[in-house]
């Protein structure tokens, strides 16, 4: 390993020779330009200089080591010789910009309020990545629309003086019937990203799923627990290289992770056109296929993943396994037959395949065609996608879900400079809506929320009636 000066580094910023420095090391990424999921333009934009700040604004610190071979490392950079450095320019730019005045948290009264703040204060790239969905974005709209079709049937003259929102998720107590779903590129929302989620979740007794490739290391996130007994799960994209997947599982076990949520709905990346258009506009001729979503996806997605791989997963860990991304009653039945501990009904927030049915329809399918799976002690059923209100949560519980997952709103709650306090505020909002609507519905505890409290006739009309099981 040799020491490379800033002058020498600056001489390598073309397609023929592309070097950049990250975390004090100089990498030759020339041969990786066309393979970079975010497109060659992103690398060329940072070439010949210290790209640490640009890299850390998006990536997990470990990703570069997992993606590039050791032969790509040319040496250590002489920091003192750098005359142009993204990492040194960024603080100067930040100091010259006035701090925006964010709305006080007391003015945020529902989840949608957080989204409006995020749209205003997030970077264009961050907003495009968080808010975009696949193609015409029909599925992401349907995820929310279907909840409006479900109508509550309140029971009256019941004593609702005391309402308890506590429940059990995978056998572990939770103060609320919802949990934090994994979300990518969380640093767009806040520099402390998943640390905010971990701290807030621990203080409020809420379960958290950590993404496979978070903005910070798994050890940092689990180390940020504000409660030593708090529950954290890990989302797992099963790597094509089983040894890499096994290494991640072992790290998860060492960190006290309580279950693995295996993502099964994204064998390939969905076409997120809004994200792609933004990157195309910023990168010009280097733009093809350069959406932020594609960055790092090549190391996660596994088009060869099949039901037969579940046996290997079960053989290497005793942690409970939950399939994240089940979308039909047929696959729910198969998950049960394969001895899976839980399923998360999800269409990836509408981000994978457009016009894929909303998860609440999959739950209605299960109620209609496989009622034996509802309230089955061997299989817990969770739902995510489009959940923004306490009434949405209650409708899922009434129709047979054990709990629900929420994703994008947590990102929005951190933005606007709110951090962990924003996350806690959103938890309070949702918990309050659940408790208030339970009282109005005539239920004092989660077990009293029953199917008869929901009129699902209009939503059921959207279920295809010719399923062959």
N, C-alpha and C positions, 0 to 999 in steps of 0.2 A: 504494500500500500504506500502510495506516495502522496505528498502534499501538492495540491493544485491551486495556483493563484487565481484571483478574480480575473486578471487579464487573460490568462489562458482559457479560463471557463468562458469568457465573453466571446472568444473566437469560434465557438462551436454552437451556432444557433441557426443551422440550416437543415434541410431535409437530408443532406449528405452527411452531416455530422452534428448530431443534436445531443448536447449535454445539459444537465441541470443539477443543481445542488438541493438536497433535502436533508434536513437534520444533520448538517455538517459533512455529508458524504456526497461525492459527485457521481452521478449515474450517466452512462451512455445509453440513451433511449432511442437511438437511431433506428435500430431494427424493430422497435416496439411501436413506432409511430402509427403505422397502418393498423396495428392490432389493438391500439388503445380504444376501449369502448366509447370514450367520449370524443373520438376523432383526433387526427394528427394536429389540428389547429390549436387545441388546448395546450398540448405539449410545446409546440413551436412558440406559442405566445409567452411561455415561461422559460424558454431555452436560453442558455448562456448566462444565467443569473441564479441567484438564490431563490428557489421556488417554494421554500418552506411555508411561507404565509399562505400562498395560494393553495398549496397542498392541504394544509391543516384546516383551511376554511371549509373543506368538504370531507376529507378522508379520515378514516381510522388510521392512527399512526402505524399500525402493523401492515397495512395493505400493500405498501410498496415492497416490503420484504417478501410478502407472500406471492406477489405478482411477477417481480423481476428476479432473474437468476443472479447468483453471486458474481458471475463474470461481468455483469453490467456495472459493478462498482469499480470505479477507476481510482479512487483514493479519497483522502480527506481534503476539504476545501479550507484554504487559509482565510478565515473570517476577516482578519484585519486588512486583507488586501482587496476586499469587495468594495467597489465604488458604487455599484448599482445593486440594490438588494430589496426584493419585495418585502422581506421581513423587517427591514429598517425603514422603508418608506411608509408602510402601513400605519404605524403609530403617529407619524408626522401628519399624514393625511387626516387621521381621525381627530387629532388635536385642532386642526384648522376648521373642522366642521362643527357647527353648533349642535348641541345635544337636542334632539326633538322632544317636544313636550307631549308625553303620552297621556291619554285619559286616565284619571285616577281609577284604581280597581273598584272603588265603590260605585262607579258609574257603569260597570260591566255587570249586567243582570242575567245574561243567558249566554249559551255557547256561541250563538251567532254574533254577539257583540265582539267576542274575541276574534272571530274570523274577519270582521270589518276592520279591526285595528291591524291585524296581520297583513291584510291586503294593502293597507296604506304604508306600513313601515318596513315590511320585508323587502329584500332586494328583488328585482324583477326575476332573477334566476330562482331564488328561493320560493317566491309566490308561484311561479310557473310549475316548479317541481311538486310542491305540496298540493296545489289545487287541480292540477291537470289529471285527466283520466284517458282511457283508451279511445282512439278514433273520434267518433261523434259524441262521446261522453254520455251516451244514453243510459248505460248501466249505473253510473254514479248518480245520475238524476233519479233513476228508478229506486235506488236504495233508499232514498228519503221519501219519494212519492208513495211507496207502498204503505208506509206507516200511516199516512193520512187516510188510506182506505180502511184501515182497521179502526173500528169504533168501540169505545169503552162502554160497558154496561154496569153502572154503579149500583151497589146495594146500599140501602139506606137503613136508618134506625139501628145502627150498630155502634157500640161503644168504641170509639177510636181515640180515646184520651191519650194513650201511649202507643206509638208506632215504632217498630224496630226494623231497620233496614239490613241487619246483619244476616249473613248466609255462610255457606261453606262451598269452597271451590276446590275441587280435587281433594276433598277431605281436609282442607285447611281453612280455618276461620277467616272471614273477610267482613269488614264493617259495612260493605255495600255490595250489591249484586252486579258490579261492573269492574273492569280491570283495564290497565293501560296496554294497548296493543303496540307491537313494534313498528317503528317508522324510521325510514332512512334519511340520511343527510340532515340530522337534527341540528347541526351547528348553524344552519341557515336561520334557525329560530333564535338560538341563544348560544353564546360561546361555551356555556357549561352544559348545554344539551342534556344528555341522559342523567347527569348528576342531579339536575333539578328534579327530574322525574323520580329518581331514587329517593331523594331527600323528602320530597312532598309525599310520596306514596307511603314511606315508612311512618311519617308523622300522622297520617290519616288512616292507616290500616288498610291500604289499597294494594292489590297485587299488581305486579309490573312484569311485562314480557320485554326482555332486552333483545334488540335485533341481532342478527348474525354478524353484521359488520357495522357496529355502532361508531359514533364519532369519537369515542374514547375506548380505551381497552376494557375488556370484561372485568379485569381486576379492579380498575378504577371505579367502575360503576357499582360493583358489588361492595367495594370498600366504602362507598358513599352512603351506605345504609344509615338512616337516622335511628333505626330500631333494629337491634341485633336479631330479633325474631321475625323481621319482615320477610314477605314472600316474593321472590323473584324467579321468573322462568326465563328460558332462553329459546328464541326462535332459531331454528336450524334449517338452512338450505343444505341438503345432503350433497357434499362435494363429490365430484367425479372420482377424486382421489380419496379412497376410504381412510387412508392413514391420516389425512388432514382433517377429515370429519371426526375420526376417533380422537385425535389430539384436542379438538374443540370440545368434545363431550367430556374428556377427562378434565380439562380446565373448568368446565361448567360444574362438574361434580366437586372439584376442589374449592370452588367459590361458593358452594352452598346453594346452587340452583336447585329448585324443587321439581321441575318438570321440563320436558323438551316439547316445543311446539314445532312440528315438522311441516314446513311449507310445501304444499303439493299442487298448488294452482298455477304455478309459473314455470313450466318446463322451458319456456322461451319468454323473452320480454315482449310485453304488449306494445303496441304502436301508440305512443303518446305524442300526438301531433302538436299540441300547444307548446309542450316542452321543446320539441324539435325545432319549431319555427323560431322560438326565441334564440336558441343557440345558432341557428342558421343566419339570423339577422346580425348577430354579433361577430360571427367568424367568416362570413362571406364565402369565398371559394373553398375553404376548408370545412364547410358546414355539413356535408352529407352524414346523416345518422349520428349527430353529435349531441343529442339531448342528454341532460344531466342524468336521467334515469339509466342511461347506458353505461355510465362510468362505474366500473367495478362489477357490472352484471355478469361479465364473462367468467368471473371467478366464483359466482354463486349458482347460476342456473345449471341444471342437469337434466337435459331432455331424455336421458336414459333411465331416470328414476321410475321404479315400478313397484307393484304390490309385493313382489318377491323380496325387495330390499328391506321391508319391514322386519323380516325375520332376523336379518343381520343386526339391525338397530336394537332389537330386543335382546340379542345375544351379547351385546357389548355394554349394556347399561341396565340398571334396575330402576332408573328414573321413570316416572309415568310418561307415556307418549300420547300427544294430542296431534291429530292431523289438522293443520290449518289450511283451509281452502276447499273443504268438501262443499259441493254445490248441488248434489242430487240425492234423492232417497236411496238410489241404487248403491252409490258409493258409501252412504251412511251405513247401510246394511253390511257392505263388505268390510268396512272399518271394524264394526262390531265382531264380525266373524274372524277377523285377524287379531282379536284380543286387544285392540287399541283402547286406551283409557278414556279418551275423549275426542270429540270432533269440534272444530270451529267452523261453522257455516259461514263462508266468506267468498266473495268474488274479487278479492284483493282491492277492495274499495273502488271497483269499476276500472282499475288500472291495467288489468291484463287483457281480457277479451270483452269488447263492447257488445252489448245486447245479451250478455250472460245474465241469467235471471237473478233477481235480488235475493239475498240470503234468507229473508223472511219467508219467501216462497218455498225455499228448500225446507224450512221448518214446517210449513204447512203441508208439504208433500209427505214429510215423515209422519205427521199426525194422521194423515189420511191413509197412507199405504203401509206404514210400519209403526203402528202405535205401540208395539212392544218395546220400542227403543226409548219412548218417553218415560221419564222417571225410572229408568233402568239403573240399578246400582252398579252395573259393570261398565256403563258408558255415560259420561257427562256430555251434554250438548251445549255449545256456546254459539253466539251469533255476533257478527260485527257488520259494519257497513251502513253509513247514513244515520247512525244513532246520534241524535242531538238533544233529545228531551227526556225528562223522566218518564213521560208517558210512553215513549218508544221503548224504554227499558222494561216497563211494566207489561207492555203488550207481548214482548218476547218471553218474559217469565210466565205469563198466563198461558201461552201456547206451548210451553214445554221446555224452554231453555233454562239451564241452571244459572247462567250469568251471561253478560254481554261484554264485548270488547269495544273500545273506543280508540281511534287512532289520531286522525288529523287535528281534532280540537285541542289535544294536549300540546301540539306544536304551536298552534295559534295562541294558546294561553301563556306560553313562554315568551312570545315575541312582544314587541312594544316595551322591552326592558323589564318585563314582569318577573321572569325567572321562576324560581320555585314557588314564590308567593302567588304567581298567576296560576300555577298548576293547582295549588291548594284551594285557591278561590273557585276554580272550575269544579273541583271535587265537591266543595260545599254547595255550589249551585245545583249540581246534578243530584247530590244526596238529598238536598232540600226538596227538589222537584219530585223525587221518588217518594219521599216520606209524605209530602203533601197530597200527592195523587193517590197514594195507598189509602190515606184517610178518607178522601173523597170517594174512593172505590169501595170502602167498607172492609179493608184488610189492615190488620195490625201487625202482621209479620209476613215474611216472604211466602211461607207455606200456605197462607190464606189467599194468595193470588191464584185464581183457578181459571180454567178455559171459559167457563160460563160468563166471565167478566169481560169477554171480548167478542164482538160481532165481527167475524172474519169473512162474511159472505162475499163482499165485493172483491176482496183480495183473492179469495179462492177461485173466483171466476177466471183468474189469469193463470191458473195451474192447468197444464195439459192433462186431460183426463184419460189418455190412452196408454199410460205406463204399463209395461209388461214386466212383472217381477217374478 
